[in-house]
Amino acid sequence: MKHRWSGISLLTLAAFTAAAFAEEESVSTEHQELRLVTIAEDFDEPWGLAVLPGELYLITEHFGRLVSVYNGKRQEVGGLPSMYANDEGGLHDIIASPDFPDTGWLYFTYANGDADATATTLARGRLAGDQLVNVEELFKENRPSEPGWRHGSRLAWLEDNTLLMSIGDRGSPERAQDTEDHAGSILRMDPAGLAPEDNPLFQEAGYLPRIYSWGHREVQGIATDPESGDVWAVEARPDGNDELNRIEPGENHGWPELTLGEEAGTRGILEEVSSSSLLTDKSLVKPIHRFEDPIDPTGLALVRGERYPQWDGDLIVGGQESEKLYRLDVSGGEIVEVEPLLTESIGPVRDVRLGPDGYLYILTGGSDGALHRLEPVE
């Protein structure tokens, strides 16, 4: 597979070492001492992060750029399909396939369309140096709508090599209760973007076959547990009702019924949703945890491995509004401890990932976004 990395070798000719670049900040936590190491800076509205083997990082920038970072040097990756970027729509998440070392496949989501209407879309391409090649569209949501409203979108692999993809409600809360609309749901697909036959609603009339769960406002973090099989998701809800959900396959997670916030609080919307024939399942899955203060949760990682032995099985959540990190200790399906990990702001958190090296990586957003690694102090 060396031919797929040929472009990366060119980066090293002009690269300065990561050690020479990195800045460090000490982080004290309840269980261990850590340091926050800055790997790269000056990203323009970064959104998603893929951590690849060999300390290669790929960062999506909202307005349509994919940037690689290797050995401290950045380079734009070409070959992306055309997309429409404005407000909340643009280039979103990115993730490597489980067989990336053999196939080179990268999966990514973006807003596909124009100034009249866009649709959240999934595509994949192979990384060949500084280009994506063999790019192909795999899936596009079935109801394009006005650009700029809650596209989502996050990606995560399950242990059976099926892919989860979230789509926001596109600014219309009632769409999250329409099971013939992809908006406001988490989808499950095979690597080719098709619905697996063992999806929970595959043969159910009135349900799109890719739907894994629905009733979501906008999931901006998904983490899967390879040991328990649990799927965790965080999403912002209005009026400080930000929440953590354990996703129940084939179930309704309640938006907008379980939140009487600024966007769902009008009696008209609630009456329309609750009286609709589309809302046939009145059993709503309640969140595992609601955060005390508004944090706008964005990015979620589940800790496994030996890097953070006291955190095994814990969840790390980023806050876009609070500009901090949080550790959630999960036991028996309940949150038994919430620990803020940073006393000072590091900027709006856009993504949190556990890399193949076992380290936690944090991507902060804004016009001066940065990539950080959270390292234990030996």
C-alpha positions in Angstrom: 0.0 0.0 0.0 3.0 2.3 -0.1 1.7 3.9 -3.4 -1.2 5.4 -1.5 1.1 7.3 0.8 3.5 8.6 -1.9 2.2 12.1 -1.6 2.8 12.1 2.1 6.5 11.5 1.6 6.7 14.8 -0.2 5.5 16.6 2.8 8.5 15.6 4.8 10.8 17.4 2.5 9.6 20.8 3.8 8.3 19.6 7.2 9.5 20.7 10.6 9.1 18.1 13.2 6.0 17.8 15.3 8.1 18.0 18.5 9.6 21.3 17.4 6.1 22.7 16.7 4.1 21.3 19.6 3.0 23.5 22.5 2.0 22.0 25.8 -0.4 22.9 28.6 -0.7 20.9 31.8 -4.1 19.5 32.7 -5.0 18.3 36.2 -7.8 15.8 36.6 -9.2 13.8 39.5 -7.5 10.6 38.4 -4.3 11.6 36.5 -2.1 14.3 35.3 -2.3 15.2 31.6 -0.9 17.6 29.1 -2.6 19.2 26.2 -0.2 19.2 23.2 -1.0 21.4 20.2 -0.2 19.6 17.0 -1.4 22.2 14.4 -3.1 25.6 14.3 -4.8 28.2 12.1 -7.5 26.1 10.6 -10.4 28.0 9.1 -13.7 26.8 10.6 -12.7 23.1 11.1 -15.5 20.6 11.6 -14.4 17.0 11.5 -11.2 15.0 12.2 -9.9 11.6 11.1 -6.8 10.3 12.9 -5.0 7.8 10.6 -2.1 5.4 11.3 1.3 6.9 11.3 0.3 10.3 12.8 -1.5 11.5 9.7 -4.4 13.7 10.4 -7.2 14.9 8.1 -9.3 17.9 9.0 -12.4 19.1 7.2 -13.0 22.8 7.0 -16.5 23.9 6.9 -16.3 25.9 3.6 -15.1 23.0 1.6 -11.4 22.2 2.2 -9.9 19.0 3.3 -6.5 19.5 5.0 -3.8 16.9 5.8 -1.3 17.3 8.7 1.8 15.1 8.7 4.9 15.6 10.7 3.9 19.2 11.5 3.2 20.2 7.8 -0.2 20.8 6.3 -1.4 20.3 2.8 -4.7 20.7 1.1 -6.2 17.4 -0.3 -7.8 17.8 -3.7 -10.5 15.7 -5.4 -13.6 16.6 -3.3 -16.9 16.7 -5.1 -18.8 20.0 -5.5 -20.8 21.2 -2.5 -22.7 24.2 -1.2 -21.4 25.8 1.9 -23.2 28.5 4.0 -24.1 28.9 7.6 -24.4 25.3 9.0 -24.0 23.5 5.7 -20.7 22.6 4.0 -18.1 19.9 4.5 -18.8 18.0 7.6 -17.4 14.8 9.1 -14.7 12.4 7.9 -13.8 8.9 9.0 -11.4 6.2 7.7 -12.9 2.8 6.8 -11.9 -0.1 9.2 -9.9 -1.6 6.4 -8.2 1.7 5.5 -4.6 0.3 5.5 -5.7 -2.2 2.8 -8.2 -0.1 0.8 -7.5 3.6 1.5 -11.2 4.4 1.7 -12.2 7.6 3.5 -15.9 8.4 4.1 -17.1 12.0 4.4 -20.4 14.0 4.6 -21.3 17.3 3.0 -24.1 19.6 1.9 -24.9 18.7 -1.7 -26.9 21.2 -3.8 -27.2 24.9 -4.4 -28.7 28.2 -3.0 -32.2 26.8 -3.4 -31.9 23.4 -1.7 -29.3 21.1 -0.2 -29.2 17.5 1.0 -26.8 16.0 3.5 -24.8 13.5 1.5 -22.3 10.7 2.1 -19.4 9.9 -0.2 -16.2 8.0 -0.1 -12.8 8.3 -1.9 -9.4 6.7 -1.7 -6.5 8.8 -0.4 -3.6 8.9 -2.8 -1.0 11.3 -1.7 -2.6 14.8 -1.8 -5.6 13.7 -3.7 -8.9 11.8 -3.2 -9.4 9.4 -6.1 -12.3 7.1 -7.1 -14.7 9.4 -5.3 -18.3 8.2 -5.4 -21.5 9.4 -3.9 -23.1 6.6 -1.7 -26.2 8.2 -0.2 -28.2 11.5 -0.2 -31.1 12.3 2.1 -34.4 12.0 0.4 -35.8 15.5 1.0 -33.5 18.4 0.1 -34.4 21.6 1.8 -33.4 25.2 2.3 -29.6 25.5 2.9 -28.1 26.5 6.2 -30.1 24.5 8.7 -28.9 21.6 10.9 -27.4 19.2 8.4 -25.6 17.2 11.1 -23.5 15.2 10.4 -21.4 12.6 12.2 -20.1 9.2 11.3 -19.1 6.2 13.4 -18.4 2.5 12.6 -20.0 -0.4 14.4 -18.0 -3.6 15.1 -19.8 -5.4 12.2 -18.3 -2.8 9.8 -21.6 -1.0 9.2 -21.6 2.8 9.3 -23.7 5.1 11.4 -24.5 8.6 10.0 -26.5 11.3 11.7 -28.7 13.9 9.9 -30.2 16.9 11.7 -33.8 17.9 11.5 -32.9 20.6 8.9 -34.5 23.3 11.0 -38.0 21.7 11.0 -38.5 19.8 14.3 -41.6 17.9 13.0 -39.4 16.2 10.3 -37.6 14.3 13.1 -40.9 12.4 13.7 -41.5 11.5 10.1 -40.1 8.1 9.6 -40.3 8.5 5.8 -37.9 11.4 6.0 -34.2 11.0 6.7 -34.0 14.3 8.6 -33.7 14.0 12.3 -32.4 10.5 12.4 -29.3 8.2 12.7 -28.9 5.9 9.7 -27.1 2.6 9.5 -25.5 1.5 6.2 -23.1 -1.0 4.8 -19.8 0.2 3.3 -21.5 0.7 0.0 -24.2 3.0 1.5 -27.0 0.5 1.3 -29.4 -0.5 4.0 -28.4 -3.8 5.7 -31.2 -6.3 5.8 -30.8 -6.7 9.6 -31.6 -3.0 10.2 -34.3 -2.7 12.9 -36.9 -1.2 10.6 -35.8 -2.7 7.3 -39.1 -4.5 6.5 -41.5 -2.1 8.4 -44.0 -0.3 6.4 -43.8 3.5 6.8 -40.1 3.5 7.7 -37.1 4.2 5.5 -34.9 1.1 5.6 -31.7 2.9 6.5 -33.2 4.4 9.7 -31.5 3.2 12.9 -33.1 5.6 15.3 -35.1 8.8 14.9 -36.4 11.8 16.9 -33.1 13.6 16.9 -32.6 17.4 16.6 -28.9 17.3 15.5 -26.5 14.7 16.7 -23.0 16.2 16.7 -21.1 13.3 18.3 -21.4 9.5 18.1 -19.2 7.0 19.9 -19.5 3.2 19.7 -18.3 0.8 22.4 -16.6 -2.3 20.8 -17.0 -4.2 24.1 -20.6 -3.6 25.0 -21.9 -2.7 21.6 -23.5 0.5 23.0 -24.0 3.5 20.8 -23.7 6.9 22.5 -24.7 10.2 21.0 -24.8 13.8 22.1 -26.9 16.6 20.8 -27.8 20.2 21.6 -31.4 20.8 22.7 -32.9 24.3 23.1 -32.9 26.2 26.4 -30.0 24.4 28.0 -31.4 20.9 27.6 -28.3 19.5 26.0 -28.2 15.7 26.4 -26.4 12.4 26.1 -28.4 9.5 24.7 -27.7 5.8 24.6 -29.2 5.0 21.2 -31.8 2.3 21.1 -32.0 0.7 17.6 -35.4 1.2 15.9 -36.6 3.6 18.6 -37.9 7.2 18.8 -35.6 9.5 20.8 -38.2 12.2 21.4 -37.4 15.4 19.5 -39.3 17.6 19.7 -41.7 16.0 22.2 -39.3 15.6 25.1 -38.0 19.2 24.9 -40.3 22.2 25.3 -37.6 24.6 24.2 -37.5 27.7 22.0 -38.1 25.9 18.8 -40.5 23.2 19.9 -42.3 25.1 22.7 -45.1 26.6 20.6 -48.4 24.7 21.1 -49.0 24.6 17.4 -45.9 22.5 16.6 -46.5 20.1 19.5 -50.1 19.6 18.6 -49.2 19.0 15.0 -46.6 16.4 15.9 -48.5 14.6 18.6 -51.7 14.4 16.5 -49.9 13.3 13.4 -50.5 9.8 12.1 -46.7 9.7 11.5 -46.1 9.5 15.3 -47.4 6.0 15.8 -44.9 5.0 18.5 -45.6 6.9 21.8 -42.8 5.1 23.7 -40.0 7.7 23.6 -36.4 6.9 24.7 -35.4 9.4 27.4 -31.8 10.7 27.5 -29.3 9.2 29.9 -28.1 12.6 31.0 -28.9 16.2 30.6 -26.1 18.7 31.2 -26.6 21.3 34.0 -25.4 24.2 31.9 -25.7 24.8 28.1 -22.5 23.4 26.5 -23.7 22.7 22.9 -22.1 19.2 22.9 -20.0 18.6 19.8 -17.6 15.7 19.5 -17.7 12.4 21.5 -15.2 9.7 22.2 -15.3 6.5 24.3 -12.1 5.7 26.1 -10.6 2.2 25.7 -7.0 1.0 25.9 -4.0 1.6 28.2 -3.4 5.4 27.7 -5.9 6.4 30.3 -6.3 3.5 32.6 -8.5 5.3 35.1 -10.9 6.4 32.4 -11.6 3.0 30.7 -15.2 3.0 29.4 -15.7 6.7 30.1 -17.0 9.2 27.6 -15.2 12.4 26.6 -17.5 15.2 25.4 -16.6 18.5 23.8 -18.5 21.8 24.3 -18.8 24.2 21.4 -20.5 26.9 23.5 -18.7 26.2 26.8 -15.3 25.7 25.0 -14.3 22.9 27.4 -14.1 19.2 27.7 -16.0 16.9 30.0 -15.5 13.3 31.3 -18.6 11.3 31.9 -18.2 8.2 34.0 -20.8 5.6 32.9 -21.8 2.7 35.1 -24.8 0.4 34.6 -26.2 2.7 31.9 -26.2 5.7 34.2 -23.9 8.7 34.6 -22.2 8.5 38.0 -19.7 11.4 37.6 -19.3 14.4 35.4 -15.8 16.0 35.5 -14.9 19.2 33.6 -11.4 18.6 32.3 -10.3 22.1 31.5 -10.5 25.1 33.8 -9.9 27.6 31.0 -11.4 27.8 27.5 -9.5 26.2 24.6 -11.9 27.5 22.0 -15.2 26.0 20.6 -14.7 22.2 20.5 -15.7 20.8 17.1 -14.6 17.2 17.4 -13.2 14.6 19.9 -11.7 11.4 18.6 -9.8 8.4 20.1 -7.0 7.7 17.7 -5.6 4.3 16.6 -2.6 5.1 18.9 -5.0 5.2 21.9 -4.6 9.0 22.4 -7.5 11.4 22.6 -7.5 14.2 20.0 -9.5 17.4 20.2 -10.3 19.7 17.3 -11.3 23.3 18.1 -13.2 25.5 15.7 -13.6 29.1 14.6 -11.4 31.1 12.3 -8.3 30.0 14.2 -9.0 26.4 14.9 -6.4 24.0 16.3 -5.7 20.3 16.7 -4.6 19.0 20.1 -3.6 15.7 21.7 -4.4 14.9 25.3 -1.4 12.9 26.7 -0.8 11.3 30.1 2.1 12.6 32.1 4.4 9.6 32.6 
